[in-house]
Amino acid sequence: MFVRHAMLLTGAGITCGLVAALALTRLMSSLLFGIKPTDPATFAVVSIGLLSAATLSSYLPARAAAMVNPVEALRSE
């Protein structure tokens, strides 16, 4: 449940970022050297990298929380 929610938020963020990046290609063209502002490989690699980082950063804590015994967690408080 937590990983799915994190992936929905990440997907929304990546989508908004891609739309903004495509909208600002004229500004970015003066800042980029060696690649086109609408290079699909760059957009894909960055999106996959962000998605991978978000997946890992949400899965590891969720897995650790799932391994805790609920009775022991409630007793400790």
Number of C-alpha atoms within 10 A of each C-alpha: 7 12 18 12 11 17 17 12 13 19 16 12 15 18 13 12 14 16 11 11 16 14 11 13 15 12 11 15 13 9 9 11 9 5 10 12 20 15 9 10 10 13 17 12 11 14 19 13 12 16 18 13 13 17 16 13 13 16 16 12 12 14 12 9 12 10 8 10 9 10 8 9 10 8 7 6 5
